[in-house]
Amino acid sequence: MSTSSHTATVAPPAGMSEAADFHRTLQDLIRLHGSRDRERAALYDVTPAGARTVELLDRLGAISLNALATELFVDKSTASRVVGCLEDNGYVRRLCDPDDRRALRLELTGDGIALARQLHADAVWEMNALLSSFDADARRDTLSFLRRLTRTSAMHAGVTEATCCREEG
């Protein structure tokens, strides 16, 4: 009777166990925060993508649909659908680009600004509550690490145009 080599247990290469732990922990954190984002967005009758969109437009100001798609990590048609829903609800308007009359810029309305700021305030309040049990050094070091990990992940994925992927100034 022969034994199959694919049934043998092989120790993972050095560092792989740590990488697997990072992956699992990040996936758990992303799922948990995604769930909270969905709950928060639902309170204001918008989708999570709509909530991210109004927060991005509030932070970045008027931008093109292509720039928004880049920031959301989605294709242009998906970004257009999200904007369409927000436009129907009075949160976003499309304006002619002053530099190129053929192009459109997306801008928040007064209601959109209010929604973005409320969503942001709710998220910051919750994050403050979560971070309150960590000392200042731990918070600072973790934030620095997460920023570096985000930029490194973006470079690895070939996504470098989004604002999340740029060095802090």
C-alpha positions as CSV (number, residue, x, y, z in Angstrom):
1,M,0.0,0.0,0.0
2,S,1.5,3.3,-1.0
3,T,1.1,6.5,0.8
4,S,0.2,9.6,-1.1
5,S,2.5,12.6,-0.7
6,H,-0.4,15.0,-0.7
7,T,-1.6,13.7,2.6
8,A,1.7,14.6,4.4
9,T,1.6,17.5,6.7
10,V,4.2,20.1,5.6
11,A,5.1,22.9,8.0
12,P,4.4,26.4,6.5
13,P,7.4,28.4,5.4
14,A,8.7,30.8,8.0
15,G,6.5,33.8,8.4
16,M,3.4,32.2,6.7
17,S,1.8,31.4,10.1
18,E,2.1,35.0,11.0
19,A,0.8,36.1,7.6
20,A,-2.2,33.7,8.1
21,D,-2.9,35.2,11.5
22,F,-2.7,38.8,10.0
23,H,-5.0,37.8,7.2
24,R,-7.6,36.2,9.5
25,T,-7.5,39.1,12.0
26,L,-7.8,41.7,9.2
27,Q,-10.7,39.8,7.7
28,D,-12.4,39.7,11.0
29,L,-11.9,43.4,11.6
30,I,-13.1,44.3,8.1
31,R,-16.2,42.2,8.5
32,L,-17.0,43.7,11.9
33,H,-16.5,47.3,10.7
34,G,-18.4,46.5,7.5
35,S,-21.3,45.3,9.6
36,R,-21.2,48.6,11.6
37,D,-21.0,50.6,8.5
38,R,-24.1,48.9,7.1
39,E,-26.0,49.5,10.3
40,R,-24.9,53.1,10.4
41,A,-25.8,53.7,6.7
42,A,-29.2,52.1,7.3
43,L,-30.0,54.6,10.0
44,Y,-29.9,57.3,7.4
45,D,-31.6,55.2,4.6
46,V,-28.5,55.1,2.4
47,T,-26.4,52.1,1.2
48,P,-22.9,51.6,2.6
49,A,-21.5,52.6,-0.8
50,G,-23.7,55.7,-0.7
51,A,-22.4,56.5,2.8
52,R,-18.8,56.1,1.7
53,T,-19.5,58.3,-1.3
54,V,-20.9,61.2,0.6
55,E,-18.0,61.0,3.1
56,L,-15.5,61.0,0.3
57,L,-17.1,63.9,-1.5
58,D,-17.2,65.9,1.8
59,R,-13.5,65.2,2.4
60,L,-12.3,65.7,-1.2
61,G,-14.8,68.3,-2.6
62,A,-16.2,68.2,-6.1
63,I,-14.5,65.5,-8.2
64,S,-15.2,63.6,-11.4
65,L,-17.0,60.3,-11.7
66,N,-13.7,58.6,-12.7
67,A,-12.0,60.0,-9.6
68,L,-14.8,58.8,-7.4
69,A,-14.7,55.3,-8.9
70,T,-11.0,55.3,-8.2
71,E,-11.6,56.3,-4.6
72,L,-14.3,53.7,-4.1
73,F,-12.3,51.0,-5.9
74,V,-15.2,50.2,-8.2
75,D,-15.7,50.6,-12.0
76,K,-17.3,53.8,-13.4
77,S,-20.7,52.2,-14.0
78,T,-21.0,51.1,-10.4
79,A,-20.0,54.6,-9.2
80,S,-22.5,56.1,-11.5
81,R,-25.3,53.9,-10.1
82,V,-24.3,54.9,-6.5
83,V,-24.3,58.6,-7.5
84,G,-27.7,58.2,-9.3
85,C,-29.3,57.0,-6.0
86,L,-27.7,59.8,-4.0
87,E,-28.8,62.3,-6.6
88,D,-32.4,60.9,-6.5
89,N,-32.3,61.5,-2.7
90,G,-31.0,65.0,-3.0
91,Y,-27.6,64.4,-1.6
92,V,-25.4,64.8,-4.7
93,R,-25.6,67.0,-7.8
94,R,-23.7,66.8,-11.1
95,L,-22.1,70.1,-12.3
96,C,-20.3,71.0,-15.5
97,D,-16.5,71.0,-14.9
98,P,-15.3,74.6,-15.2
99,D,-12.1,73.5,-16.9
100,D,-13.7,71.1,-19.3
101,R,-17.3,71.8,-20.3
102,R,-17.7,68.2,-21.6
103,A,-16.9,66.7,-18.2
104,L,-19.0,66.6,-15.0
105,R,-18.1,67.1,-11.4
106,L,-19.9,65.6,-8.5
107,E,-20.7,67.8,-5.6
108,L,-22.7,67.3,-2.3
109,T,-25.8,69.4,-1.8
110,G,-26.5,70.9,1.6
111,D,-28.4,67.8,2.6
112,G,-25.5,65.7,1.4
113,I,-23.0,67.7,3.5
114,A,-25.2,67.3,6.5
115,L,-25.5,63.5,5.9
116,A,-21.7,63.1,5.4
117,R,-20.9,65.1,8.5
118,Q,-23.4,63.1,10.6
119,L,-22.1,59.8,9.3
120,H,-18.5,60.9,10.0
121,A,-19.4,62.1,13.5
122,D,-21.1,58.8,14.3
123,A,-18.1,56.8,13.1
124,V,-15.6,59.0,15.0
125,W,-17.7,58.8,18.2
126,E,-17.7,55.0,17.9
127,M,-14.0,54.8,17.1
128,N,-13.2,57.0,20.0
129,A,-15.2,54.7,22.3
130,L,-13.3,51.7,20.9
131,L,-9.9,53.3,21.2
132,S,-10.4,54.7,24.7
133,S,-8.9,51.6,26.4
134,F,-5.6,51.9,24.5
135,D,-2.9,54.3,25.6
136,A,-1.7,57.1,23.3
137,D,1.5,55.4,22.2
138,A,-0.4,52.2,21.2
139,R,-3.0,54.3,19.2
140,R,-0.2,56.3,17.5
141,D,1.9,53.2,16.6
142,T,-1.2,51.3,15.4
143,L,-2.3,54.2,13.2
144,S,1.1,54.5,11.7
145,F,1.3,50.8,11.0
146,L,-2.2,50.7,9.5
147,R,-1.3,53.6,7.2
148,R,1.8,51.8,6.0
149,L,0.0,48.6,5.6
150,T,-2.7,50.3,3.5
151,R,-0.1,52.0,1.2
152,T,1.8,48.7,0.9
153,S,-1.3,46.8,0.1
154,A,-2.3,49.4,-2.5
155,M,1.1,49.2,-4.2
156,H,1.0,45.4,-4.2
157,A,-2.5,45.5,-5.8
158,G,-1.4,48.2,-8.3
159,V,-3.8,50.7,-6.9
160,T,-1.9,53.9,-6.3
161,E,-4.1,56.7,-7.5
162,A,-6.6,56.7,-4.6
163,T,-6.0,59.2,-1.8
164,C,-5.7,56.4,0.8
165,C,-2.6,55.2,-1.0
166,R,-0.5,58.4,-0.8
167,E,2.1,59.3,1.8
168,E,0.9,61.5,4.6
169,G,2.2,65.1,4.2
